[in-house]
């Protein structure tokens, strides 16, 4: 499965993840609040840790193709680099 992440065209969402399977079936997941501040913006590890603590139960139950998992791993990932977090997400779940 292929994954591409772009800026969202929805007024209230920051990003859109576009998953394309081997049959070219597309699934779009919109995630991240448009005007929110995340770890990508601030680099504040305390803020990231607080977010992760609040969302850990949801994360553990959610599908990798879900807004909650995308937000947790990408906008609140281990790096302040969007490209690095996307790369880590792809490796973690086996996407191209």
PEWO-V609065 format. One record per helix or strand of 2 or more residues. SS is the DSSP state (H for helix, E for strand). FROM is the first residue (numbers start at 1). LEN is the number of residues. Records with the same first field share a line. If there is no record, write none. Layout:
SS->FROM-LEN, FROM-LEN
//
This chain:
E->2-6, 13-8, 26-8
H->39-4, 45-17, 67-9, 82-12
//
